[in-house]
Amino acid sequence: MSWSLGETAALALKAARGAGMSWGLAEETAASVVWLHSRGLPGISALCSYLGISDSISDRPLPRRALKAAARS
């Protein structure tokens, strides 16, 4: 499944708000997820891992090494 960056941002915003983040922090989170996706990195998976929820594709959290690799980029 392929999502546009706008759809990705909307999903990230909803997830962040649902996790209890303020609107400002949720918007920054969505922008960060889009930034990762635009560079070919797993932004939604990183957000799922951060929020402690499973990735809908693999049904398991993203490994920490992938998050560390994304943070270095």
N, CA, C and O of each residue as an XYZ file, in Angstrom:
292
protein
N       0.838     -1.171      0.000
C       0.000      0.000      0.000
C       0.886      1.239      0.000
O       1.860      1.314      0.750
N       0.553      2.187     -0.824
C       1.328      3.416     -0.921
C       0.456      4.593     -0.500
O      -0.652      4.766     -1.008
N       0.959      5.397      0.427
C       0.220      6.560      0.919
C       0.928      7.831      0.486
O       2.151      7.866      0.353
N       0.147      8.864      0.271
C       0.743     10.171     -0.010
C       1.329     10.726      1.286
O       1.006     10.255      2.377
N       2.190     11.727      1.157
C       2.762     12.337      2.358
C       1.681     13.017      3.197
O       1.784     13.065      4.423
N       0.653     13.539      2.546
C      -0.461     14.148      3.278
C      -1.231     13.130      4.104
O      -1.600     13.398      5.247
N      -1.471     11.962      3.520
C      -2.150     10.894      4.259
C      -1.289     10.401      5.416
O      -1.799     10.108      6.497
N       0.000     10.313      5.185
C       0.926      9.894      6.231
C       0.917     10.901      7.376
O       0.905     10.515      8.545
N       0.924     12.184      7.044
C       0.895     13.231      8.067
C      -0.396     13.164      8.880
O      -0.371     13.299     10.103
N      -1.517     12.959      8.202
C      -2.801     12.883      8.899
C      -2.841     11.696      9.852
O      -3.329     11.816     10.977
N      -2.334     10.558      9.411
C      -2.304      9.369     10.262
C      -1.406      9.593     11.477
O      -1.768      9.233     12.597
N      -0.240     10.186     11.252
C       0.689     10.451     12.352
C       0.087     11.443     13.348
O       0.236     11.279     14.558
N      -0.588     12.465     12.839
C      -1.223     13.453     13.708
C      -2.294     12.802     14.575
O      -2.361     13.056     15.778
N      -3.128     11.967     13.969
C      -4.182     11.279     14.725
C      -3.597     10.350     15.778
O      -4.101     10.279     16.899
N      -2.534      9.638     15.417
C      -1.902      8.718     16.369
C      -1.296      9.482     17.539
O      -1.432      9.073     18.692
N      -0.632     10.585     17.241
C      -0.008     11.380     18.298
C      -1.057     11.996     19.221
O      -0.889     11.992     20.440
N      -2.124     12.518     18.653
C      -3.205     13.079     19.482
C      -3.867     11.987     20.310
O      -4.182     12.191     21.482
N      -4.076     10.835     19.700
C      -4.679      9.718     20.422
C      -3.817      9.227     21.568
O      -4.325      8.674     22.543
N      -2.511      9.430     21.451
C      -1.583      9.030     22.512
C      -1.495     10.085     23.611
O      -0.793      9.892     24.603
N      -2.204     11.199     23.437
C      -2.245     12.216     24.480
C      -1.327     13.406     24.281
O      -1.189     14.230     25.185
N      -0.696     13.519     23.122
C       0.174     14.673     22.867
C      -0.670     15.920     22.640
O      -1.798     15.839     22.153
N      -0.110     17.081     23.001
C      -0.785     18.349     22.721
C      -0.829     18.559     21.208
O      -0.122     17.883     20.460
N      -1.671     19.511     20.759
C      -1.775     19.754     19.323
C      -0.438     20.155     18.718
O      -0.070     19.672     17.647
N       0.285     21.027     19.387
C       1.571     21.478     18.854
C       2.576     20.354     18.718
O       3.251     20.233     17.696
N       2.674     19.531     19.752
C       3.609     18.409     19.710
C       3.177     17.375     18.670
O       4.014     16.786     17.987
N       1.865     17.161     18.556
C       1.359     16.212     17.562
C       1.667     16.694     16.145
O       2.010     15.891     15.277
N       1.548     17.996     15.907
C       1.870     18.540     14.587
C       3.360     18.408     14.286
O       3.735     18.097     13.155
N       4.209     18.640     15.279
C       5.652     18.452     15.092
C       5.974     16.983     14.822
O       6.841     16.671     14.005
N       5.281     16.094     15.504
C       5.469     14.661     15.295
C       5.101     14.284     13.867
O       5.843     13.563     13.199
N       3.956     14.772     13.399
C       3.520     14.478     12.029
C       4.532     15.002     11.011
O       4.837     14.325     10.029
N       5.045     16.199     11.244
C       6.047     16.762     10.331
C       7.316     15.915     10.328
O       7.938     15.725      9.282
N       7.695     15.411     11.488
C       8.890     14.563     11.580
C       8.694     13.244     10.848
O       9.603     12.760     10.173
N       7.514     12.669     10.982
C       7.210     11.410     10.295
C       7.256     11.618      8.783
O       7.809     10.789      8.060
N       6.685     12.706      8.307
C       6.715     13.015      6.872
C       8.154     13.230      6.413
O       8.534     12.773      5.334
N       8.956     13.920      7.217
C      10.365     14.141      6.876
C      11.077     12.804      6.703
O      11.820     12.613      5.741
N      10.851     11.880      7.632
C      11.470     10.556      7.525
C      11.012      9.839      6.259
O      11.833      9.306      5.511
N       9.692      9.828      6.018
C       9.154      9.136      4.841
C       9.672      9.731      3.538
O       9.934      9.000      2.584
N       9.819     11.033      3.492
C      10.286     11.669      2.257
C      11.733     11.311      1.943
O      12.201     11.518      0.824
N      12.431     10.779      2.925
C      13.818     10.348      2.736
C      13.962      8.830      2.700
O      15.067      8.296      2.797
N      12.829      8.145      2.561
C      12.851      6.695      2.420
C      13.025      5.933      3.721
O      13.355      4.747      3.704
N      12.809      6.596      4.846
C      12.940      5.947      6.152
C      11.557      5.611      6.703
O      10.572      6.234      6.307
N      11.467      4.642      7.607
C      10.167      4.181      8.112
C       9.588      5.091      9.199
O       9.648      4.766     10.384
N       9.032      6.218      8.791
C       8.505      7.182      9.754
C       7.352      6.663     10.590
O       7.355      6.821     11.811
N       6.367      6.046      9.954
C       5.213      5.524     10.696
C       5.649      4.406     11.634
O       5.188      4.342     12.774
N       6.518      3.539     11.176
C       7.011      2.459     12.038
C       7.770      3.021     13.235
O       7.645      2.507     14.347
N       8.554      4.071     13.013
C       9.281      4.706     14.114
C       8.305      5.304     15.120
O       8.511      5.189     16.328
N       7.248      5.938     14.633
C       6.242      6.505     15.527
C       5.531      5.411     16.307
O       5.315      5.545     17.511
N       5.170      4.340     15.635
C       4.519      3.215     16.318
C       5.413      2.658     17.421
O       4.945      2.363     18.521
N       6.677      2.519     17.126
C       7.614      2.011     18.119
C       7.718      2.977     19.294
O       7.722      2.549     20.448
N       7.802      4.266     19.013
C       7.901      5.275     20.063
C       6.657      5.269     20.947
O       6.752      5.401     22.168
N       5.502      5.116     20.328
C       4.255      5.120     21.088
C       3.974      3.781     21.760
O       3.037      3.666     22.551
N       4.782      2.769     21.448
C       4.606      1.465     22.080
C       3.485      0.644     21.486
O       2.919     -0.219     22.157
N       3.154      0.911     20.215
C       2.130      0.115     19.547
C       2.785     -0.681     18.434
O       3.872     -0.332     17.972
N       2.138     -1.736     18.007
C       2.743     -2.591     16.987
C       2.561     -1.990     15.604
O       1.604     -1.261     15.345
N       3.488     -2.305     14.732
C       3.450     -1.880     13.338
C       2.372     -2.698     12.641
O       2.375     -3.925     12.743
N       1.458     -2.054     11.940
C       0.343     -2.771     11.324
C       0.786     -3.720     10.217
O       0.058     -4.652      9.874
N       1.964     -3.495      9.659
C       2.427     -4.368      8.584
C       3.045     -5.642      9.149
O       2.681     -6.744      8.738
N       3.958     -5.500     10.073
C       4.657     -6.674     10.603
C       4.078     -7.149     11.926
O       4.413     -8.240     12.388
N       3.204     -6.340     12.551
C       2.576     -6.661     13.826
C       3.603     -6.876     14.935
O       3.396     -7.681     15.842
N       4.706     -6.147     14.847
C       5.698     -6.161     15.929
C       6.394     -4.808     15.949
O       6.473     -4.139     14.918
N       6.895     -4.401     17.095
C       7.559     -3.096     17.162
C       8.800     -3.041     16.277
O       9.444     -4.059     16.021
N       9.117     -1.856     15.824
C      10.308     -1.637     15.011
C      11.551     -1.851     15.871
O      11.595     -1.367     17.002
N      12.560     -2.559     15.370
C      13.779     -2.767     16.159
C      14.477     -1.447     16.477
O      14.455     -0.520     15.667
N      15.087     -1.364     17.640
C      15.784     -0.147     18.069
C      16.898      0.249     17.096
O      17.160      1.438     16.911
N      17.555     -0.735     16.476
C      18.647     -0.388     15.560
C      18.124      0.413     14.372
O      18.835      1.273     13.852
N      16.900      0.147     13.936
C      16.318      0.914     12.834
C      16.035      2.348     13.275
O      16.218      3.288     12.501
N      15.591      2.512     14.511
C      15.346      3.853     15.026
C      16.650      4.632     15.157
O      16.703      5.821     14.843
N      17.700      3.959     15.620
C      19.002      4.619     15.753
C      19.542      5.024     14.386
O      20.118      6.102     14.237
N      19.355      4.161     13.390
C      19.812      4.478     12.036
C      19.045      5.675     11.484
O      19.625      6.532     10.818
N      17.751      5.738     11.758
C      16.937      6.861     11.293
C      17.354      8.153     11.986
O      17.346      9.219     11.370
N      17.715      8.066     13.252
C      18.113      9.256     14.003
C      19.440      9.826     13.505
O      19.665     11.033     13.591
N      20.314      8.975     12.989
C      21.614      9.436     12.498
C      21.506     10.151     11.167
O      22.382     10.945     10.824
N      20.445      9.887     10.407
C      20.306     10.477      9.062
C      19.896     11.925      9.115
O      19.738     12.561      8.073
